[in-house]
Amino acid sequence: MTVGASAPGPELGRRSPLGGADAGSVGRTPVTIADVRVILTQPGSSRLVIVKVVTSEDGLYGLGCATYTQRVYAVQAFIERHLRPFLIGRDVDRIEEIWQMSMVNGYWRNGPVANNAIAGVDMALWDIKGKRAGMPCFDLFGGKSREAAAVYVHADGRDPREVADNAQQFAEQGYRHVRVQMGGYGGPGAVLHTPRGAPAGNYFDPRRYSHAMLGMIDHVRNVVDDEIELLHDVHERLHPIDAVRFAKDLEPYRLFFLEDALAPEDVQWFTTIRQQSATPLAMGELFNNPHEWQDLIVNRLIDFVRMHVSQIGGITPARNIAAFAGMFGIRTAWHGPGDTSPVGHAANLHLDVWAPNFGIHEWPRPTELEYEVFPGLPRIEDGYLYPNDRPGWGIDMDEDLAARHPCDEHVVEWTQTRLPDGSPARP
């Protein structure tokens, strides 16, 4: 052989459109998607959508959260009728390509049903990636920035005293961040001045809400130790100019953050709020499209991004958003109520311990039944949530037990909100 010449070797095969290799390939045999299953279950108050991606390797599968609790059957149909046939046979390692192609394969994109469906698969593929590597997903992302994630919990009540009592109980349990609400999202129930023949619905009065919430927060702040951080969720129920005033009025109470002060349609008003108030702002749980959060981040108009990870398409975009927000000094606070499944919370936690710009983890305090259905779901210790070191998300699912708790059939009522005159309002 001539010195310096390349040694002869086997001819490299061409890769198939599905990401696999033909018979002429050398190297590894790809592990492929053998099946995509949708599991609907309701071990708690919320209907959950879990995606199970089964691979060509015996016993290897991944779990993901696709929970859009108000439209579980639409997500189920999307996965079973559209994504499953599109994905069978694809290489499980090609997560980025699968996400990109899944997002554009339907041509129109960034809707909540499609995004949640794609997210369930995306999370499951990251779970598989971690299992194949023998590593927890936070190590795949780059390793821990912290050992655990601080959480916040929800204290509600019928009046300011009851809210303060509940917040104090959480403080005694070791929680250092408490979201305070009173009478649900619309404020305390009251007899409103409605017109004759007004239809049934979840009524609230925005002005009365603002006044009542300020009084409640004032009371709680004067009762609960100053070391306890307080949060509050407007749930986009105020008119923009009223939200500006509300944020200004809350300044003396130094909230950890004020959540969803505006609806997505009104985000331009964040410029006015920022000019008028130093109250920290969190926004994003209704966002679907990157254009909804990009300007808020670049212009530093919010302090926390709080998208629902499955609503934006899964872990693949969430990692990018966390890094993007970090460049502008904005922290993460991913949406995490009871309709983020235990699988979704495990995934959020891996993002939390990895991201340098982590802010807080919303924690719904799962029931013991949920811990039984989802073994490996992390537990709280003195106000912190600790991930385990198992590969992937570190969480599994008892499908037999889940099947014994099917989703109930109901029409969602709490989003049928109305103003005092009976007109429909945002949630």
C-alpha positions as CSV (number, residue, x, y, z in Angstrom):
1,M,0.0,0.0,0.0
2,T,1.2,3.5,-0.8
3,V,2.2,5.5,2.3
4,G,-0.5,8.0,3.1
5,A,-3.2,6.3,1.1
6,S,-6.5,5.6,2.7
7,A,-7.0,2.1,3.8
8,P,-9.7,0.2,2.0
9,G,-12.9,-0.1,4.0
10,P,-16.5,-1.2,3.6
11,E,-18.7,1.0,1.5
12,L,-21.0,3.2,3.6
13,G,-24.7,2.6,2.9
14,R,-27.2,5.4,2.2
15,R,-29.6,6.2,4.9
16,S,-33.3,5.7,4.4
17,P,-35.8,8.5,4.6
18,L,-36.9,7.2,8.0
19,G,-33.4,7.7,9.4
20,G,-32.5,4.0,9.3
21,A,-29.7,2.5,7.3
22,D,-29.8,0.1,4.4
23,A,-28.0,-3.3,4.2
24,G,-24.8,-1.7,3.1
25,S,-24.4,0.4,6.3
26,V,-21.7,-0.2,8.8
27,G,-21.8,0.7,12.5
28,R,-24.7,0.5,14.8
29,T,-28.1,-0.9,14.0
30,P,-30.6,1.9,14.7
31,V,-33.2,1.5,17.4
32,T,-36.5,2.5,15.8
33,I,-40.0,3.4,16.9
34,A,-42.1,0.3,16.9
35,D,-45.3,1.8,18.3
36,V,-46.8,4.9,19.8
37,R,-49.5,4.4,22.4
38,V,-51.8,6.9,24.1
39,I,-52.8,6.3,27.7
40,L,-55.7,8.4,29.2
41,T,-56.0,8.3,32.9
42,Q,-57.4,10.4,35.8
43,P,-55.9,9.3,39.2
44,G,-56.4,12.9,40.5
45,S,-58.6,15.8,39.6
46,S,-57.3,16.3,36.1
47,R,-57.6,14.2,33.0
48,L,-54.1,13.2,31.8
49,V,-52.7,12.2,28.4
50,I,-49.5,10.0,28.6
51,V,-47.6,8.9,25.5
52,K,-45.7,5.7,25.5
53,V,-43.2,5.2,22.7
54,V,-42.2,1.6,22.3
55,T,-39.0,0.8,20.5
56,S,-37.6,-2.1,18.4
57,E,-35.3,-3.0,21.4
58,D,-37.0,-5.4,23.7
59,G,-38.2,-3.7,26.9
60,L,-37.1,-0.2,25.9
61,Y,-39.7,2.5,25.9
62,G,-40.2,6.1,26.9
63,L,-42.9,8.1,28.5
64,G,-44.0,11.7,27.7
65,C,-46.8,14.1,28.8
66,A,-49.3,15.3,26.2
67,T,-51.8,16.6,28.6
68,Y,-54.3,19.1,27.3
69,T,-56.9,18.3,29.9
70,Q,-59.7,20.2,28.3
71,R,-59.3,18.4,25.0
72,V,-57.8,15.0,25.8
73,Y,-59.7,13.1,23.1
74,A,-58.5,15.5,20.4
75,V,-54.9,15.0,21.4
76,Q,-55.5,11.2,21.5
77,A,-56.9,11.2,18.0
78,F,-54.1,13.4,16.7
79,I,-51.4,11.0,18.0
80,E,-53.2,7.8,17.0
81,R,-54.4,8.9,13.5
82,H,-51.6,11.2,12.4
83,L,-48.4,11.0,14.4
84,R,-48.3,7.2,14.9
85,P,-48.2,6.2,11.2
86,F,-45.8,9.1,10.5
87,L,-43.4,7.9,13.2
88,I,-43.3,4.1,13.0
89,G,-39.8,3.0,11.8
90,R,-38.0,6.2,12.6
91,D,-34.7,6.2,14.4
92,V,-35.3,7.1,18.1
93,D,-31.9,9.0,18.3
94,R,-32.9,11.6,15.8
95,I,-35.0,13.7,18.3
96,E,-34.4,17.1,16.7
97,E,-35.2,15.9,13.2
98,I,-38.4,14.1,14.4
99,W,-39.5,17.2,16.2
100,Q,-38.9,19.5,13.2
101,M,-40.6,17.2,10.8
102,S,-43.5,16.5,13.1
103,M,-44.1,20.2,13.5
104,V,-44.3,20.9,9.8
105,N,-45.8,17.7,8.5
106,G,-49.3,19.0,9.1
107,Y,-48.4,22.2,7.3
108,W,-50.3,24.4,9.8
109,R,-48.6,24.4,13.2
110,N,-48.3,25.8,16.7
111,G,-51.8,24.9,17.8
112,P,-52.4,23.4,21.3
113,V,-53.7,20.0,20.1
114,A,-50.8,19.4,17.7
115,N,-48.2,20.9,20.1
116,N,-49.3,18.7,22.9
117,A,-49.3,15.6,20.7
118,I,-45.8,16.3,19.4
119,A,-44.6,17.1,22.9
120,G,-45.7,13.7,24.3
121,V,-43.6,12.0,21.6
122,D,-40.7,14.4,22.1
123,M,-40.6,13.8,25.9
124,A,-40.7,10.0,25.4
125,L,-37.8,10.1,23.0
126,W,-35.7,12.1,25.5
127,D,-36.7,9.4,28.1
128,I,-35.4,6.7,25.7
129,K,-32.3,8.7,25.0
130,G,-31.5,8.8,28.8
131,K,-32.2,5.1,29.2
132,R,-30.0,4.2,26.3
133,A,-27.2,6.3,27.7
134,G,-27.7,5.1,31.3
135,M,-28.0,8.7,32.4
136,P,-30.7,11.0,33.8
137,C,-31.9,13.5,31.3
138,F,-30.4,16.5,33.3
139,D,-27.0,15.0,32.6
140,L,-27.8,14.8,28.9
141,F,-28.7,18.5,29.0
142,G,-25.3,19.3,30.5
143,G,-25.5,18.3,34.1
144,K,-26.9,19.9,37.2
145,S,-26.7,23.6,38.2
146,R,-28.3,22.8,41.5
147,E,-29.2,19.7,43.6
148,A,-33.0,20.4,43.8
149,A,-35.7,22.8,42.7
150,A,-37.5,25.2,45.1
151,V,-41.2,24.9,44.6
152,Y,-44.3,27.0,45.3
153,V,-47.7,25.7,46.4
154,H,-51.2,27.1,46.3
155,A,-53.0,28.6,49.3
156,D,-56.6,29.4,48.8
157,G,-59.4,30.4,51.1
158,R,-62.8,31.9,51.5
159,D,-61.5,35.1,53.2
160,P,-58.1,36.7,54.0
161,R,-57.8,35.0,57.3
162,E,-58.3,31.5,55.9
163,V,-55.8,32.2,53.1
164,A,-53.2,33.4,55.7
165,D,-53.9,30.3,57.9
166,N,-53.3,28.0,54.9
167,A,-50.2,29.9,53.9
168,Q,-48.9,29.6,57.4
169,Q,-49.4,25.9,57.4
170,F,-47.4,25.5,54.3
171,A,-44.6,27.6,55.8
172,E,-44.6,25.3,58.8
173,Q,-44.2,22.3,56.4
174,G,-41.0,23.9,55.0
175,Y,-42.3,25.7,51.9
176,R,-40.8,29.1,51.3
177,H,-42.9,30.1,48.3
178,V,-46.7,30.3,48.4
179,R,-49.2,31.4,45.8
180,V,-52.1,33.1,47.5
181,Q,-55.6,33.2,45.9
182,M,-59.0,33.8,47.5
183,G,-62.3,32.3,46.3
184,G,-60.7,30.8,43.2
185,Y,-59.4,32.7,40.2
186,G,-62.4,35.1,40.0
187,G,-62.2,36.1,43.6
188,P,-64.7,35.6,46.4
189,G,-68.2,34.5,45.4
190,A,-70.7,37.3,45.7
191,V,-74.1,38.3,44.5
192,L,-73.5,40.3,41.3
193,H,-75.8,42.9,39.7
194,T,-76.7,40.9,36.6
195,P,-79.4,41.6,34.0
196,R,-82.6,39.7,33.8
197,G,-82.2,36.4,32.0
198,A,-78.4,36.3,32.3
199,P,-77.2,32.8,31.3
200,A,-75.5,30.5,33.8
201,G,-71.8,30.7,34.1
202,N,-68.7,31.3,36.3
203,Y,-69.3,35.0,37.0
204,F,-66.8,37.5,38.4
205,D,-66.4,41.3,38.7
206,P,-62.9,42.5,37.7
207,R,-63.0,45.6,39.8
208,R,-64.3,43.8,42.8
209,Y,-61.6,41.2,42.2
210,S,-58.8,43.8,42.3
211,H,-60.0,45.4,45.5
212,A,-60.5,42.0,47.3
213,M,-57.2,40.6,46.2
214,L,-55.3,43.7,47.4
215,G,-56.9,43.4,50.8
216,M,-56.2,39.7,51.0
217,I,-52.5,40.1,50.0
218,D,-52.1,42.9,52.5
219,H,-53.5,40.7,55.3
220,V,-51.4,37.7,54.4
221,R,-48.2,39.8,54.1
222,N,-48.8,41.2,57.6
223,V,-49.4,37.7,59.1
224,V,-46.9,35.4,57.4
225,D,-43.2,35.8,58.0
226,D,-41.4,38.1,55.5
227,E,-39.1,35.2,54.6
228,I,-42.1,33.5,52.9
229,E,-42.3,34.6,49.2
230,L,-45.8,35.4,48.0
231,L,-47.1,34.9,44.5
232,H,-50.5,35.7,42.9
233,D,-52.2,34.6,39.7
234,V,-54.5,37.0,37.9
235,H,-55.3,34.4,35.3
236,E,-55.7,37.1,32.6
237,R,-59.0,38.3,34.2
238,L,-58.3,42.0,34.2
239,H,-58.7,44.6,31.5
240,P,-55.2,45.8,30.5
241,I,-55.4,49.3,32.2
242,D,-56.7,47.7,35.4
243,A,-53.8,45.2,35.3
244,V,-51.4,48.1,35.1
245,R,-53.0,49.7,38.2
246,F,-53.1,46.3,40.0
247,A,-49.4,45.7,39.4
248,K,-48.6,49.2,40.7
249,D,-50.8,48.7,43.8
250,L,-48.9,45.5,44.6
251,E,-45.5,47.0,44.7
252,P,-45.3,47.5,48.5
253,Y,-45.9,43.8,49.0
254,R,-42.8,42.8,47.0
255,L,-44.3,39.7,45.4
256,F,-42.0,37.0,44.1
257,F,-44.1,37.4,40.9
258,L,-47.5,38.4,39.6
259,E,-48.7,35.7,37.1
260,D,-50.6,36.2,33.9
261,A,-51.6,39.8,34.5
262,L,-52.6,40.0,30.8
263,A,-54.2,37.7,28.2
264,P,-51.9,36.7,25.3
265,E,-53.9,39.0,23.0
266,D,-52.8,42.0,25.2
267,V,-49.1,41.3,25.6
268,Q,-48.2,44.7,24.2
269,W,-49.5,46.2,27.4
270,F,-46.5,44.7,29.3
271,T,-44.5,47.7,28.1
272,T,-46.9,49.9,30.0
273,I,-46.8,47.7,33.1
274,R,-43.0,47.6,33.1
275,Q,-42.8,51.4,32.8
276,Q,-45.3,51.9,35.7
277,S,-44.4,49.1,38.2
278,A,-41.5,47.2,39.7
279,T,-43.7,44.1,40.5
280,P,-42.0,41.0,39.0
281,L,-44.0,39.5,36.2
282,A,-44.5,35.9,35.0
283,M,-46.3,35.1,31.8
284,G,-46.8,32.3,29.3
285,E,-49.1,29.4,30.3
286,L,-51.4,30.0,27.3
287,F,-48.6,30.5,24.8
288,N,-48.3,28.2,21.8
289,N,-46.3,30.2,19.2
290,P,-42.7,31.5,19.6
291,H,-43.8,34.9,18.4
292,E,-45.8,35.2,21.7
293,W,-42.8,35.0,23.9
294,Q,-39.8,36.2,21.8
295,D,-40.5,40.0,22.1
296,L,-41.3,39.7,25.8
297,I,-37.9,38.1,26.4
298,V,-35.8,40.3,24.1
299,N,-37.3,43.5,25.5
300,R,-37.1,42.2,29.1
301,L,-40.8,42.9,29.7
302,I,-41.2,39.9,32.0
303,D,-39.1,38.2,34.7
304,F,-40.2,34.6,34.4
305,V,-41.3,32.4,31.4
306,R,-44.0,30.0,32.4
307,M,-45.1,28.1,29.4
308,H,-46.8,24.7,29.7
309,V,-44.0,22.6,28.4
310,S,-46.3,20.2,26.4
311,Q,-48.2,23.2,25.1
312,I,-45.1,24.5,23.3
313,G,-44.1,21.2,21.8
314,G,-42.0,19.5,24.5
315,I,-38.5,19.4,25.8
316,T,-36.8,20.2,22.5
317,P,-38.2,23.7,22.4
318,A,-38.2,24.2,26.2
319,R,-34.4,23.7,26.3
320,N,-34.0,26.4,23.6
321,I,-36.4,28.8,25.4
322,A,-34.6,28.4,28.7
323,A,-31.2,29.2,27.1
324,F,-32.7,32.1,25.1
325,A,-34.4,33.6,28.2
326,G,-31.1,33.1,30.2
327,M,-29.3,35.4,27.8
328,F,-31.7,38.2,28.9
329,G,-31.7,37.5,32.6
330,I,-35.1,36.0,32.6
331,R,-35.8,32.9,34.8
332,T,-37.9,29.8,34.2
333,A,-41.1,28.9,36.1
334,W,-42.8,26.3,33.9
335,H,-46.5,25.8,34.3
336,G,-47.1,23.0,36.7
337,P,-50.7,22.6,38.0
338,G,-52.5,19.2,38.4
339,D,-53.0,19.0,34.7
340,T,-49.3,18.7,34.1
341,S,-49.0,15.0,34.6
342,P,-46.5,13.4,36.9
343,V,-44.4,12.6,33.8
344,G,-44.5,16.2,32.9
345,H,-43.5,17.3,36.4
346,A,-40.5,14.9,36.3
347,A,-39.5,16.4,32.9
348,N,-39.9,19.9,34.3
349,L,-37.7,19.0,37.3
350,H,-34.9,17.8,35.0
351,L,-35.1,21.2,33.2
352,D,-35.0,22.9,36.6
353,V,-31.9,21.4,38.0
354,W,-30.1,21.9,34.7
355,A,-31.0,25.4,33.7
356,P,-28.7,28.1,35.1
357,N,-31.6,30.6,35.0
358,F,-34.1,28.4,36.9
359,G,-36.6,30.4,39.0
360,I,-39.3,28.2,40.7
361,H,-41.2,25.0,40.2
362,E,-45.0,25.0,40.5
363,W,-46.0,22.0,42.6
364,P,-49.6,20.7,42.9
365,R,-49.0,18.2,45.8
366,P,-49.9,14.9,44.1
367,T,-52.1,12.4,45.9
368,E,-50.7,9.0,47.1
369,L,-52.7,7.4,44.3
370,E,-50.8,9.4,41.8
371,Y,-47.5,8.2,43.4
372,E,-48.8,4.7,43.0
373,V,-49.7,5.1,39.3
374,F,-46.4,6.9,38.6
375,P,-43.6,5.2,40.6
376,G,-40.5,7.3,40.7
377,L,-42.5,10.6,40.9
378,P,-40.2,12.9,43.0
379,R,-41.2,13.8,46.6
380,I,-40.8,17.1,48.4
381,E,-38.3,17.5,51.2
382,D,-38.4,20.8,53.2
383,G,-39.7,22.8,50.2
384,Y,-37.4,21.4,47.6
385,L,-38.1,18.8,44.9
386,Y,-35.2,16.4,44.3
387,P,-34.8,14.3,41.1
388,N,-33.7,10.7,41.4
389,D,-30.6,9.4,39.5
390,R,-32.5,6.8,37.4
391,P,-31.9,7.0,33.6
392,G,-34.2,9.1,31.6
393,W,-36.9,10.9,33.5
394,G,-36.7,8.4,36.3
395,I,-40.4,7.8,36.4
396,D,-42.5,4.9,35.2
397,M,-46.2,4.1,35.0
398,D,-48.4,1.3,36.3
399,E,-50.7,0.9,33.3
400,D,-53.0,-1.6,35.0
401,L,-53.6,0.8,37.9
402,A,-54.0,3.7,35.5
403,A,-56.7,1.8,33.6
404,R,-58.7,1.5,36.7
405,H,-59.0,5.3,36.8
406,P,-60.3,6.3,33.4
407,C,-61.0,9.9,32.4
408,D,-64.4,11.2,33.4
409,E,-66.8,12.7,30.8
410,H,-67.7,16.3,31.5
411,V,-68.0,19.7,30.0
412,V,-65.5,22.1,31.5
413,E,-67.3,24.7,33.5
414,W,-64.6,26.9,35.1
415,T,-63.7,28.3,31.7
416,Q,-67.3,29.4,31.1
417,T,-66.6,32.7,32.7
418,R,-68.8,35.8,32.4
419,L,-68.6,39.4,33.4
420,P,-71.5,40.9,35.6
421,D,-73.5,41.8,32.5
422,G,-73.4,38.2,31.3
423,S,-70.9,38.6,28.5
424,P,-68.2,35.9,28.0
425,A,-64.8,36.6,29.5
426,R,-61.4,35.1,29.5
427,P,-60.5,32.4,32.1
